[in-house]
Amino acid sequence: MFRTLPPIAMLHHVSDDPLYESLKPYSISRKSFLQLLHYLEENNYEAVGFADAGNRNGQKKVILTFDDCPKHLFDFAIPELQKRKMKAVFYMPTAHLGQYNSWDADEGRTRVELMNEADLKELNRLGMEIGAHSHHHIRLKGINETKLRFEVTECKQILESILHKEVISFAYPFGSVPENYQQVLKTAGYSFAASIYAPFENNLSLRRFIYHDGDTSKSLQQKLSRPYKWYRAITDPLKSY
């Protein structure tokens, strides 16, 4: 059964380093990130993880997600979340623990150090939620089922062995959703999975909106609104996947 969830924002990098220009639109400035947090504060949003998304306390909710777990998030983004008692979900591709974003670097974009096991334990200690992002950070659509099952189960097992807790959500690398995703992810034990665009939305193919430097308070208001969800329900099926 499809469970209605709060709006889900997709982020990756938060940095003012000019080298991160090559990672846009998935890298945003510190100013843009603060704009996002200030908007959520001023409009009484609670930033939660998937584990808390169903709590009915009368407060508006949003789920902030960070793909790839770049280590530099500890320099600014995570402390700013902590100041406001905001949670976020961090998605780690486990074959790259303590390594770098080879999928970007191999295409000439900036090489970024990723979190290691100790960093994930620290995130967990801080009350953040950690999810799986496949093992090798590859496009899952089109690969054979044996490889697909390995990619979604191996990362979950590794993360759970590090954190000593259940990992309940998954994020598809590149937003690439395989055809038999529901069966494979259910068997692996996931309750939620985040894509970007999705022709049909359910708990294992959740739409996210990209927050980027061009966003304003007005565009953010739109992306967090119910009409925007309806708009995505109409336009996402028209995209090619």
MDAnalysis code that builds the backbone (N, CA, C; Angstrom):
import MDAnalysis as mda
import numpy as np

u = mda.Universe.empty(723, n_residues=241, atom_resindex=np.repeat(np.arange(241), 3), trajectory=True)
u.add_TopologyAttr("name", ["N", "CA", "C"] * 241)
u.add_TopologyAttr("resid", np.arange(1, 242))
u.add_TopologyAttr("resname", ["MET", "PHE", "ARG", "THR", "LEU", "PRO", "PRO", "ILE", "ALA", "MET", "LEU", "HIS", "HIS", "VAL", "SER", "ASP", "ASP", "PRO", "LEU", "TYR", "GLU", "SER", "LEU", "LYS", "PRO", "TYR", "SER", "ILE", "SER", "ARG", "LYS", "SER", "PHE", "LEU", "GLN", "LEU", "LEU", "HIS", "TYR", "LEU", "GLU", "GLU", "ASN", "ASN", "TYR", "GLU", "ALA", "VAL", "GLY", "PHE", "ALA", "ASP", "ALA", "GLY", "ASN", "ARG", "ASN", "GLY", "GLN", "LYS", "LYS", "VAL", "ILE", "LEU", "THR", "PHE", "ASP", "ASP", "CYS", "PRO", "LYS", "HIS", "LEU", "PHE", "ASP", "PHE", "ALA", "ILE", "PRO", "GLU", "LEU", "GLN", "LYS", "ARG", "LYS", "MET", "LYS", "ALA", "VAL", "PHE", "TYR", "MET", "PRO", "THR", "ALA", "HIS", "LEU", "GLY", "GLN", "TYR", "ASN", "SER", "TRP", "ASP", "ALA", "ASP", "GLU", "GLY", "ARG", "THR", "ARG", "VAL", "GLU", "LEU", "MET", "ASN", "GLU", "ALA", "ASP", "LEU", "LYS", "GLU", "LEU", "ASN", "ARG", "LEU", "GLY", "MET", "GLU", "ILE", "GLY", "ALA", "HIS", "SER", "HIS", "HIS", "HIS", "ILE", "ARG", "LEU", "LYS", "GLY", "ILE", "ASN", "GLU", "THR", "LYS", "LEU", "ARG", "PHE", "GLU", "VAL", "THR", "GLU", "CYS", "LYS", "GLN", "ILE", "LEU", "GLU", "SER", "ILE", "LEU", "HIS", "LYS", "GLU", "VAL", "ILE", "SER", "PHE", "ALA", "TYR", "PRO", "PHE", "GLY", "SER", "VAL", "PRO", "GLU", "ASN", "TYR", "GLN", "GLN", "VAL", "LEU", "LYS", "THR", "ALA", "GLY", "TYR", "SER", "PHE", "ALA", "ALA", "SER", "ILE", "TYR", "ALA", "PRO", "PHE", "GLU", "ASN", "ASN", "LEU", "SER", "LEU", "ARG", "ARG", "PHE", "ILE", "TYR", "HIS", "ASP", "GLY", "ASP", "THR", "SER", "LYS", "SER", "LEU", "GLN", "GLN", "LYS", "LEU", "SER", "ARG", "PRO", "TYR", "LYS", "TRP", "TYR", "ARG", "ALA", "ILE", "THR", "ASP", "PRO", "LEU", "LYS", "SER", "TYR"])
u.atoms.positions = np.array([
    [0.840, -1.189, 0.000],
    [0.000, 0.000, 0.000],
    [0.883, 1.251, 0.000],
    [0.544, 2.210, -0.883],
    [1.342, 3.418, -1.000],
    [1.090, 4.333, 0.188],
    [2.156, 4.677, 0.870],
    [2.058, 5.547, 2.033],
    [2.413, 6.963, 1.612],
    [1.502, 7.898, 1.867],
    [1.755, 9.284, 1.509],
    [2.874, 9.838, 2.388],
    [3.882, 10.383, 1.735],
    [5.058, 10.889, 2.437],
    [5.201, 12.385, 2.214],
    [5.991, 13.043, 3.045],
    [6.264, 14.474, 2.837],
    [7.050, 14.682, 1.549],
    [7.154, 15.922, 1.076],
    [8.027, 16.218, -0.061],
    [9.461, 15.778, 0.245],
    [10.164, 15.314, -0.787],
    [11.529, 14.815, -0.608],
    [12.466, 15.639, -1.481],
    [13.441, 16.296, -0.842],
    [14.430, 17.102, -1.567],
    [15.690, 16.281, -1.806],
    [16.264, 16.422, -2.986],
    [17.517, 15.735, -3.302],
    [18.671, 16.732, -3.341],
    [19.697, 16.458, -2.550],
    [20.910, 17.266, -2.528],
    [22.121, 16.341, -2.624],
    [23.267, 16.921, -2.929],
    [24.525, 16.180, -2.948],
    [25.619, 16.948, -2.195],
    [26.076, 18.063, -2.804],
    [27.219, 18.819, -2.293],
    [26.791, 20.213, -1.849],
    [27.431, 20.694, -0.779],
    [27.233, 22.068, -0.305],
    [28.619, 22.665, -0.112],
    [29.024, 23.531, -1.041],
    [30.382, 24.063, -0.988],
    [30.491, 25.356, -1.791],
    [31.383, 26.230, -1.333],
    [31.706, 27.449, -2.077],
    [33.025, 27.312, -2.839],
    [33.617, 26.132, -2.827],
    [34.866, 25.888, -3.536],
    [34.613, 25.985, -5.048],
    [35.345, 26.836, -5.767],
    [35.137, 26.965, -7.214],
    [35.289, 25.647, -7.977],
    [36.050, 24.709, -7.439],
    [36.224, 23.422, -8.113],
    [34.917, 22.646, -8.211],
    [33.988, 22.964, -7.330],
    [32.722, 22.234, -7.313],
    [31.756, 22.693, -8.401],
    [32.152, 23.730, -9.153],
    [31.322, 24.189, -10.268],
    [31.053, 23.051, -11.247],
    [32.024, 22.153, -11.403],
    [31.854, 21.056, -12.361],
    [30.776, 20.067, -11.926],
    [30.357, 20.143, -10.673],
    [29.362, 19.211, -10.142],
    [27.950, 19.787, -10.144],
    [27.785, 21.023, -10.580],
    [26.454, 21.619, -10.642],
    [25.615, 20.912, -11.696],
    [24.282, 20.818, -11.494],
    [23.479, 21.472, -10.462],
    [23.447, 20.728, -9.130],
    [24.284, 19.665, -9.020],
    [24.226, 18.862, -7.799],
    [25.145, 19.376, -6.699],
    [25.775, 20.500, -6.934],
    [26.504, 21.201, -5.880],
    [25.869, 22.568, -5.712],
    [25.565, 22.927, -4.479],
    [24.980, 24.239, -4.204],
    [25.885, 25.017, -3.257],
    [25.728, 26.330, -3.262],
    [26.527, 27.188, -2.386],
    [26.012, 27.100, -0.950],
    [26.853, 27.544, -0.038],
    [26.419, 27.608, 1.361],
    [25.246, 28.566, 1.521],
    [25.259, 29.648, 0.759],
    [24.159, 30.618, 0.812],
    [22.847, 29.958, 0.401],
    [22.870, 29.166, -0.657],
    [21.661, 28.478, -1.121],
    [21.168, 27.481, -0.081],
    [22.107, 26.789, 0.552],
    [21.714, 25.815, 1.569],
    [21.055, 26.513, 2.764],
    [21.642, 27.638, 3.179],
    [21.038, 28.395, 4.281],
    [19.669, 28.930, 3.903],
    [19.509, 29.316, 2.648],
    [18.196, 29.770, 2.189],
    [17.155, 28.667, 2.358],
    [17.543, 27.451, 2.013],
    [16.650, 26.305, 2.182],
    [16.286, 26.107, 3.646],
    [17.282, 26.093, 4.517],
    [17.023, 25.854, 5.936],
    [16.204, 26.975, 6.553],
    [16.511, 28.218, 6.179],
    [15.748, 29.352, 6.713],
    [14.294, 29.287, 6.277],
    [14.072, 28.906, 5.016],
    [12.691, 28.801, 4.537],
    [11.936, 27.739, 5.343],
    [12.563, 26.604, 5.564],
    [11.905, 25.535, 6.319],
    [11.609, 25.972, 7.748],
    [12.557, 26.661, 8.366],
    [12.349, 27.159, 9.732],
    [11.199, 28.158, 9.793],
    [11.257, 29.143, 8.904],
    [10.273, 30.223, 8.929],
    [8.863, 29.729, 8.628],
    [8.770, 28.628, 7.910],
    [7.456, 28.102, 7.541],
    [7.082, 26.850, 8.329],
    [7.788, 26.658, 9.447],
    [7.440, 25.625, 10.429],
    [7.446, 24.206, 9.872],
    [8.474, 23.906, 9.044],
    [8.647, 22.546, 8.569],
    [9.551, 21.779, 9.527],
    [9.241, 20.524, 9.721],
    [10.106, 19.623, 10.476],
    [10.841, 18.735, 9.474],
    [12.167, 18.752, 9.516],
    [12.967, 17.907, 8.632],
    [13.160, 16.553, 9.306],
    [12.670, 15.500, 8.662],
    [12.649, 14.169, 9.270],
    [13.281, 13.153, 8.328],
    [13.503, 11.954, 8.866],
    [13.911, 10.827, 8.038],
    [12.697, 9.985, 7.691],
    [12.907, 8.926, 6.932],
    [11.793, 8.048, 6.577],
    [11.205, 7.364, 7.800],
    [12.042, 7.086, 8.790],
    [11.568, 6.406, 9.993],
    [10.561, 7.247, 10.764],
    [10.664, 8.574, 10.647],
    [9.783, 9.473, 11.412],
    [8.713, 10.127, 10.552],
    [8.699, 9.827, 9.265],
    [7.828, 10.563, 8.344],
    [6.341, 10.364, 8.630],
    [6.006, 9.234, 9.269],
    [4.590, 8.958, 9.520],
    [4.070, 9.486, 10.841],
    [4.937, 10.101, 11.646],
    [4.491, 10.633, 12.935],
    [3.526, 11.786, 12.731],
    [2.352, 11.686, 13.277],
    [1.334, 12.713, 13.083],
    [1.318, 13.653, 14.291],
    [2.088, 14.731, 14.182],
    [2.135, 15.702, 15.275],
    [1.607, 17.062, 14.846],
    [0.975, 17.104, 13.686],
    [0.371, 18.348, 13.217],
    [1.328, 19.290, 12.524],
    [2.629, 18.973, 12.503],
    [3.613, 19.855, 11.893],
    [3.908, 19.417, 10.460],
    [4.082, 20.409, 9.576],
    [4.472, 20.098, 8.203],
    [5.855, 19.450, 8.212],
    [6.060, 18.515, 7.293],
    [7.320, 17.766, 7.262],
    [7.943, 17.817, 5.878],
    [9.254, 17.612, 5.851],
    [10.016, 17.483, 4.619],
    [11.131, 16.482, 4.889],
    [11.518, 15.739, 3.854],
    [12.644, 14.816, 3.967],
    [13.780, 15.362, 3.112],
    [14.900, 15.670, 3.749],
    [16.098, 16.138, 3.048],
    [17.015, 14.946, 2.814],
    [17.403, 14.720, 1.570],
    [18.274, 13.586, 1.266],
    [19.563, 14.068, 0.615],
    [20.666, 13.436, 0.987],
    [21.984, 13.733, 0.421],
    [22.534, 12.458, -0.200],
    [22.711, 12.458, -1.502],
    [23.272, 11.289, -2.179],
    [24.799, 11.308, -2.139],
    [25.393, 10.139, -2.049],
    [26.832, 9.885, -2.207],
    [27.666, 10.075, -0.939],
    [27.166, 10.777, 0.064],
    [27.894, 10.983, 1.322],
    [29.266, 11.628, 1.158],
    [29.346, 12.783, 0.502],
    [30.646, 13.485, 0.466],
    [31.061, 13.906, 1.872],
    [32.327, 13.737, 2.174],
    [32.829, 13.991, 3.526],
    [32.736, 15.466, 3.915],
    [32.827, 16.351, 2.920],
    [32.827, 17.781, 3.233],
    [31.524, 18.270, 3.853],
    [30.473, 17.467, 3.813],
    [29.219, 17.880, 4.448],
    [29.392, 18.101, 5.949],
    [30.415, 17.466, 6.537],
    [30.692, 17.682, 7.964],
    [31.244, 19.086, 8.229],
    [31.739, 19.764, 7.189],
    [32.336, 21.090, 7.384],
    [31.291, 22.179, 7.609],
    [30.128, 22.023, 6.971],
    [29.132, 23.100, 7.034],
    [27.690, 22.590, 7.094],
    [27.311, 21.749, 6.153],
    [25.906, 21.355, 6.043],
    [25.396, 20.631, 7.290],
    [26.154, 19.650, 7.754],
    [25.695, 18.876, 8.914],
    [25.641, 19.731, 10.184],
    [26.654, 20.559, 10.476],
    [26.523, 21.450, 11.645],
    [25.318, 22.391, 11.555],
    [25.006, 22.879, 10.348],
    [23.851, 23.756, 10.200],
    [22.544, 23.006, 10.442],
    [22.475, 21.765, 10.023],
    [21.303, 20.942, 10.329],
    [21.178, 20.737, 11.838],
    [22.304, 20.439, 12.458],
    [22.295, 20.200, 13.904],
    [21.823, 21.413, 14.700],
    [22.281, 22.600, 14.280],
    [21.882, 23.829, 14.976],
    [20.366, 23.952, 15.055],
    [19.704, 23.444, 14.019],
    [18.252, 23.593, 13.908],
    [17.507, 22.328, 14.297],
    [18.241, 21.335, 14.792],
    [17.663, 20.043, 15.182],
    [16.916, 19.406, 14.019],
    [17.500, 19.540, 12.836],
    [16.924, 18.955, 11.626],
    [17.616, 17.638, 11.302],
    [16.832, 16.672, 10.862],
    [17.379, 15.400, 10.411],
    [17.496, 15.402, 8.899],
    [18.314, 14.498, 8.389],
    [18.423, 14.279, 6.954],
    [18.789, 12.818, 6.735],
    [18.622, 12.380, 5.486],
    [18.957, 11.010, 5.107],
    [20.167, 11.060, 4.179],
    [21.169, 10.249, 4.477],
    [22.426, 10.243, 3.732],
    [22.606, 8.887, 3.043],
    [22.778, 8.917, 1.720],
    [22.846, 7.685, 0.932],
    [24.275, 7.369, 0.516],
    [24.738, 6.176, 0.930],
    [26.137, 5.788, 0.722],
    [26.261, 4.628, -0.259],
    [27.062, 4.774, -1.326],
    [27.424, 3.635, -2.181],
    [28.610, 2.905, -1.546],
    [28.381, 1.728, -1.020],
    [29.305, 1.131, -0.054],
    [30.652, 0.691, -0.628],
    [30.745, 0.411, -1.914],
    [32.047, 0.055, -2.484],
    [32.999, 1.247, -2.463],
    [32.456, 2.434, -2.238],
    [33.260, 3.666, -2.270],
    [33.476, 4.260, -0.875],
    [33.204, 3.489, 0.163],
    [33.448, 3.956, 1.525],
    [34.895, 4.414, 1.675],
    [35.078, 5.661, 2.140],
    [36.412, 6.185, 2.361],
    [37.184, 6.448, 1.082],
    [36.499, 6.413, -0.065],
    [37.185, 6.625, -1.335],
    [36.709, 7.941, -1.974],
    [36.343, 7.920, -3.237],
    [35.937, 9.161, -3.902],
    [34.881, 8.870, -4.964],
    [34.322, 9.922, -5.528],
    [33.228, 9.842, -6.502],
    [33.756, 9.525, -7.897],
    [34.141, 8.305, -8.098],
    [34.765, 7.916, -9.360],
    [33.843, 8.121, -10.559],
    [32.525, 7.971, -10.363],
    [31.567, 8.151, -11.460],
    [31.584, 9.588, -11.997],
    [31.923, 10.547, -11.146],
    [32.089, 11.933, -11.595],
    [33.505, 12.172, -12.118],
    [34.489, 11.748, -11.330],
    [35.892, 12.001, -11.678],
    [36.265, 11.371, -13.017],
    [35.699, 10.205, -13.306],
    [36.009, 9.527, -14.568],
    [35.498, 10.308, -15.779],
    [34.573, 11.234, -15.546],
    [34.045, 12.067, -16.626],
    [34.596, 13.488, -16.567],
    [35.681, 13.670, -15.800],
    [36.367, 14.953, -15.765],
    [35.861, 15.940, -14.743],
    [34.913, 15.521, -13.907],
    [34.418, 16.419, -12.869],
    [35.256, 16.288, -11.600],
    [35.053, 17.202, -10.686],
    [35.892, 17.285, -9.494],
    [35.829, 16.014, -8.653],
    [37.003, 15.578, -8.233],
    [37.114, 14.414, -7.350],
    [36.840, 14.853, -5.914],
    [35.940, 14.141, -5.235],
    [35.501, 14.509, -3.888],
    [35.660, 13.315, -2.951],
    [36.248, 13.549, -1.802],
    [36.399, 12.488, -0.804],
    [35.041, 12.137, -0.212],
    [34.794, 10.844, -0.052],
    [33.538, 10.362, 0.518],
    [33.733, 9.886, 1.954],
    [32.633, 9.746, 2.660],
    [32.691, 9.339, 4.069],
    [33.196, 7.910, 4.212],
    [33.783, 7.661, 5.387],
    [34.238, 6.317, 5.724],
    [33.343, 5.733, 6.823],
    [33.686, 4.553, 7.321],
    [32.858, 3.896, 8.330],
    [32.693, 4.757, 9.581],
    [33.774, 5.380, 10.033],
    [33.709, 6.213, 11.235],
    [32.766, 7.400, 11.018],
    [32.772, 7.956, 9.819],
    [31.881, 9.080, 9.520],
    [30.416, 8.646, 9.574],
    [30.130, 7.465, 9.043],
    [28.746, 6.983, 9.079],
    [28.295, 6.722, 10.515],
    [29.194, 6.208, 11.316],
    [28.860, 5.993, 12.732],
    [28.577, 7.323, 13.426],
    [29.342, 8.358, 13.059],
    [29.121, 9.679, 13.629],
    [27.777, 10.250, 13.186],
    [27.443, 10.086, 11.925],
    [26.125, 10.513, 11.438],
    [25.017, 9.848, 12.255],
    [25.177, 8.560, 12.461],
    [24.185, 7.810, 13.230],
    [24.099, 8.334, 14.660],
    [25.249, 8.625, 15.248],
    [25.267, 9.166, 16.614],
    [24.550, 10.511, 16.695],
    [24.656, 11.288, 15.627],
    [24.024, 12.609, 15.585],
    [22.522, 12.536, 15.327],
    [22.012, 11.339, 15.096],
    [20.582, 11.184, 14.873],
    [20.154, 11.267, 13.426],
    [21.138, 11.262, 12.518],
    [20.810, 11.266, 11.097],
    [20.459, 9.848, 10.652],
    [19.799, 9.771, 9.504],
    [19.400, 8.476, 8.960],
    [20.322, 8.135, 7.793],
    [20.694, 6.887, 7.680],
    [21.598, 6.466, 6.611],
    [20.898, 5.426, 5.750],
    [20.972, 5.630, 4.453],
    [20.351, 4.710, 3.511],
    [21.366, 4.177, 2.523],
    [20.935, 3.203, 1.742],
    [21.801, 2.541, 0.774],
    [21.684, 3.198, -0.597],
    [22.798, 3.177, -1.332],
    [22.852, 3.850, -2.639],
    [23.519, 2.926, -3.658],
    [23.191, 1.631, -3.539],
    [23.809, 0.530, -4.292],
    [25.219, 0.296, -3.755],
    [25.862, -0.731, -4.278],
    [27.230, -1.013, -3.836],
    [28.231, -0.233, -4.687],
    [28.071, -0.269, -6.007],
    [29.070, 0.327, -6.894],
    [28.663, 1.661, -7.522],
    [27.510, 2.198, -7.172],
    [27.009, 3.448, -7.775],
    [26.973, 3.337, -9.306],
    [26.167, 2.397, -9.767],
    [25.994, 2.197, -11.206],
    [24.522, 2.371, -11.563],
    [24.264, 2.546, -12.851],
    [22.878, 2.591, -13.328],
    [22.298, 1.183, -13.229],
    [21.179, 1.057, -12.540],
    [20.615, -0.260, -12.275],
    [19.672, -0.730, -13.377],
    [19.133, 0.197, -14.133],
    [18.228, -0.191, -15.209],
    [19.018, -0.904, -16.301],
    [18.565, -2.092, -16.662],
    [19.197, -2.813, -17.756],
    [20.225, -3.842, -17.341],
    [20.637, -3.866, -16.061],
    [21.600, -4.897, -15.660],
    [20.845, -6.193, -15.351],
    [21.552, -7.313, -15.371],
    [20.859, -8.588, -15.148],
    [20.441, -8.721, -13.681],
    [19.484, -9.603, -13.436],
    [18.878, -9.686, -12.109],
    [19.863, -10.127, -11.031],
    [20.790, -10.996, -11.368],
    [21.790, -11.440, -10.383],
    [22.623, -10.256, -9.897],
    [23.076, -9.452, -10.835],
    [23.878, -8.276, -10.484],
    [23.041, -7.261, -9.724],
    [21.785, -7.088, -10.150],
    [20.886, -6.147, -9.471],
    [20.683, -6.552, -8.016],
    [20.408, -7.820, -7.802],
    [20.191, -8.277, -6.425],
    [21.437, -8.065, -5.569],
    [22.597, -8.297, -6.147],
    [23.837, -8.051, -5.409],
    [23.961, -6.579, -5.048],
    [23.702, -5.682, -6.007],
    [23.867, -4.246, -5.780],
    [22.967, -3.728, -4.663],
    [21.747, -4.242, -4.556],
    [20.817, -3.713, -3.553],
    [20.925, -4.425, -2.199],
    [21.431, -5.668, -2.203],
    [21.551, -6.387, -0.926],
    [22.905, -6.174, -0.259],
    [23.962, -6.129, -1.052],
    [25.309, -5.990, -0.486],
    [25.451, -4.688, 0.291],
    [24.968, -3.592, -0.274],
    [25.098, -2.301, 0.404],
    [24.298, -2.277, 1.708],
    [23.138, -2.876, 1.696],
    [22.313, -2.921, 2.910],
    [23.018, -3.714, 4.014],
    [23.558, -4.864, 3.642],
    [24.239, -5.700, 4.628],
    [25.470, -5.010, 5.207],
    [26.239, -4.337, 4.354],
    [27.438, -3.637, 4.824],
    [27.060, -2.514, 5.786],
    [26.074, -1.714, 5.403],
    [25.666, -0.595, 6.260],
    [25.110, -1.087, 7.588],
    [24.322, -2.131, 7.556],
    [23.751, -2.649, 8.800],
    [24.829, -3.238, 9.707],
    [25.871, -3.796, 9.122],
    [26.967, -4.329, 9.944],
    [27.769, -3.192, 10.580],
    [27.816, -2.038, 9.925],
    [28.516, -0.870, 10.474],
    [27.688, -0.187, 11.550],
    [26.401, -0.028, 11.276],
    [25.527, 0.787, 12.129],
    [24.813, -0.015, 13.213],
    [24.747, -1.321, 13.035],
    [24.020, -2.193, 13.969],
    [22.558, -1.760, 14.096],
    [21.976, -1.402, 12.956],
    [20.554, -1.067, 12.914],
    [20.050, -1.318, 11.505],
    [18.735, -1.417, 11.373],
    [18.154, -1.702, 10.072],
    [18.248, -0.497, 9.145],
    [18.574, -0.751, 7.917],
    [18.568, 0.271, 6.870],
    [17.266, 0.101, 6.094],
    [16.419, 1.134, 6.108],
    [15.067, 0.973, 5.567],
    [14.869, 1.612, 4.202],
    [15.825, 2.451, 3.752],
    [15.595, 3.135, 2.471],
    [16.800, 3.024, 1.545],
    [16.497, 3.202, 0.267],
    [17.463, 3.052, -0.815],
    [17.278, 4.229, -1.763],
    [18.359, 4.697, -2.377],
    [18.265, 5.712, -3.433],
    [18.923, 5.167, -4.682],
    [18.200, 5.230, -5.798],
    [18.711, 4.714, -7.067],
    [19.793, 5.638, -7.617],
    [21.008, 5.143, -7.850],
    [22.035, 5.990, -8.476],
    [21.562, 6.507, -9.834],
    [21.778, 7.774, -10.084],
    [21.382, 8.437, -11.323],
    [19.861, 8.429, -11.522],
    [19.104, 8.073, -10.487],
    [17.657, 7.962, -10.628],
    [17.248, 6.834, -11.554],
    [18.128, 5.852, -11.754],
    [17.910, 4.761, -12.706],
    [17.190, 3.604, -12.017],
    [15.900, 3.461, -12.344],
    [15.055, 2.468, -11.687],
    [14.898, 1.245, -12.591],
    [15.301, 0.057, -12.116],
    [15.174, -1.146, -12.947],
    [13.718, -1.590, -13.074],
    [13.444, -2.397, -14.079],
    [12.062, -2.800, -14.362],
    [11.440, -3.606, -13.231],
    [12.189, -4.503, -12.629],
    [11.645, -5.377, -11.588],
    [12.003, -4.889, -10.189],
    [12.057, -3.568, -10.027],
    [12.538, -2.976, -8.773],
    [11.714, -3.382, -7.560],
    [10.388, -3.474, -7.705],
    [9.559, -3.737, -6.521],
    [9.868, -5.097, -5.918],
    [9.922, -6.106, -6.744],
    [10.201, -7.452, -6.244],
    [11.586, -7.528, -5.608],
    [12.586, -6.962, -6.283],
    [13.967, -7.069, -5.797],
    [14.159, -6.291, -4.500],
    [13.632, -5.075, -4.418],
    [13.830, -4.274, -3.205],
    [13.007, -4.790, -2.031],
    [11.814, -5.298, -2.304],
    [11.022, -5.896, -1.222],
    [11.731, -7.113, -0.652],
    [12.257, -7.943, -1.538],
    [12.976, -9.138, -1.086],
    [14.205, -8.765, -0.266],
    [14.858, -7.673, -0.649],
    [16.051, -7.219, 0.082],
    [15.696, -6.617, 1.441],
    [14.430, -6.245, 1.641],
    [14.007, -5.746, 2.944],
    [13.874, -4.244, 3.066],
    [13.801, -3.537, 1.943],
    [13.623, -2.087, 1.994],
    [12.143, -1.719, 2.111],
    [11.875, -0.646, 2.839],
    [10.518, -0.109, 2.929],
    [10.291, 1.058, 1.985],
    [11.390, 1.786, 1.649],
    [11.292, 2.977, 0.807],
    [12.469, 3.013, -0.162],
    [12.235, 3.613, -1.323],
    [13.316, 3.820, -2.279],
    [13.043, 5.101, -3.048],
    [14.068, 5.934, -3.165],
    [13.937, 7.254, -3.773],
    [14.575, 7.284, -5.153],
    [13.803, 7.779, -6.109],
    [14.310, 8.011, -7.446],
    [14.489, 9.524, -7.602],
    [14.327, 10.030, -8.804],
    [14.229, 11.475, -9.052],
    [12.894, 11.676, -9.751],
    [12.861, 11.296, -11.022],
    [11.601, 11.288, -11.757],
    [11.086, 9.861, -11.775],
    [9.776, 9.707, -11.731],
    [9.191, 8.373, -11.744],
    [7.835, 8.435, -12.441],
    [7.625, 7.586, -13.458],
    [6.337, 7.608, -14.157],
    [5.184, 7.208, -13.255],
    [5.446, 6.269, -12.339],
    [4.437, 5.837, -11.377],
    [5.084, 5.859, -9.995],
    [4.446, 6.517, -9.053],
    [5.048, 6.651, -7.730],
    [4.469, 5.635, -6.762],
    [5.340, 5.012, -6.014],
    [4.964, 4.149, -4.901],
    [6.104, 4.206, -3.898],
    [5.997, 3.465, -2.807],
    [7.007, 3.567, -1.748],
    [8.401, 3.138, -2.182],
    [8.501, 2.387, -3.282],
    [9.800, 1.939, -3.773],
    [10.209, 2.659, -5.061],
    [9.482, 3.710, -5.390],
    [9.858, 4.570, -6.516],
    [9.322, 5.975, -6.229],
    [9.951, 6.614, -5.258],
    [9.486, 7.920, -4.772],
    [10.119, 9.056, -5.566],
    [9.296, 10.025, -5.918],
    [9.813, 11.196, -6.621],
    [10.508, 12.128, -5.636],
    [11.588, 12.750, -6.110],
    [12.262, 13.797, -5.337],
    [12.362, 15.049, -6.201],
    [12.467, 16.183, -5.560],
    [12.753, 17.400, -6.311],
    [14.204, 17.801, -6.068],
    [14.826, 18.321, -7.125],
    [16.215, 18.775, -7.029],
    [16.217, 20.205, -6.505],
    [16.969, 20.444, -5.446],
    [17.155, 21.810, -4.944],
    [18.503, 22.301, -5.456],
    [18.505, 23.440, -6.163],
    [19.739, 23.932, -6.775],
    [19.917, 25.423, -6.526],
    [21.032, 25.958, -7.001],
    [21.368, 27.359, -6.739],
    [20.356, 28.335, -7.336],
    [19.651, 27.924, -8.358],
    [18.674, 28.817, -8.977],
    [17.370, 28.916, -8.233],
    [17.179, 28.101, -7.217],
    [15.921, 28.129, -6.469],
    [15.818, 29.383, -5.609],
    [14.594, 29.841, -5.456],
    [14.269, 30.995, -4.621],
    [13.233, 30.561, -3.593],
    [12.875, 31.463, -2.721],
    [11.823, 31.147, -1.752],
    [10.517, 30.803, -2.469],
    [10.258, 31.502, -3.572],
    [9.026, 31.251, -4.323],
    [9.040, 29.875, -4.976],
    [10.170, 29.521, -5.617],
    [10.225, 28.210, -6.267],
    [10.219, 27.087, -5.237],
    [10.836, 27.333, -4.085],
    [10.829, 26.328, -3.024],
    [9.415, 26.129, -2.489],
    [8.691, 27.213, -2.337],
    [7.297, 27.105, -1.909],
    [6.505, 26.237, -2.882],
    [6.750, 26.425, -4.163],
    [6.057, 25.633, -5.178],
    [6.438, 24.159, -5.088],
    [7.732, 23.884, -4.940],
    [8.194, 22.500, -4.913],
    [7.711, 21.740, -3.677],
    [7.413, 22.468, -2.626],
    [6.925, 21.837, -1.396],
    [5.401, 21.727, -1.353],
    [4.742, 22.231, -2.369],
    [3.280, 22.309, -2.351],
    [2.613, 21.036, -2.882],
    [1.363, 20.859, -2.526],
    [0.593, 19.734, -3.037],
    [0.355, 19.844, -4.549],
    [0.030, 21.053, -5.070],
    [-0.116, 21.161, -6.536],
    [1.123, 20.719, -7.305],
    [2.322, 20.924, -6.716],
    [3.540, 20.472, -7.393],
    [3.557, 18.960, -7.491],
    [3.104, 18.260, -6.457],
    [3.027, 16.800, -6.511],
    [2.088, 16.365, -7.627],
    [0.965, 17.077, -7.780],
    [0.028, 16.759, -8.859],
    [0.679, 17.027, -10.223],
    [1.418, 18.132, -10.309],
    [2.114, 18.486, -11.543],
    [3.108, 17.389, -11.925],
    [3.849, 16.899, -10.937],
    [4.826, 15.840, -11.202],
    [4.118, 14.547, -11.614],
    [2.949, 14.288, -11.050],
    [2.207, 13.081, -11.417],
    [1.786, 13.118, -12.884],
    [1.591, 14.321, -13.415],
    [1.209, 14.479, -14.823],
    [2.427, 14.482, -15.728],
    [3.491, 15.192, -15.338],
    [4.639, 15.392, -16.232],
    [5.672, 14.275, -16.175],
    [5.866, 13.627, -15.034],
    [6.884, 12.577, -14.950],
    [6.644, 11.434, -15.944],
    [5.391, 10.987, -16.133],
    [5.177, 9.901, -17.095],
    [5.509, 10.284, -18.540],
    [5.620, 11.583, -18.834],
    [5.916, 12.032, -20.195],
    [7.408, 12.045, -20.489],
    [8.227, 11.873, -19.443],
    [9.679, 11.895, -19.633],
    [10.149, 10.525, -20.129],
    [11.300, 10.516, -20.784],
    [11.879, 9.249, -21.226],
    [12.794, 8.727, -20.141],
    [12.803, 7.432, -19.951],
    [13.560, 6.816, -18.859],
    [14.522, 5.772, -19.399],
])
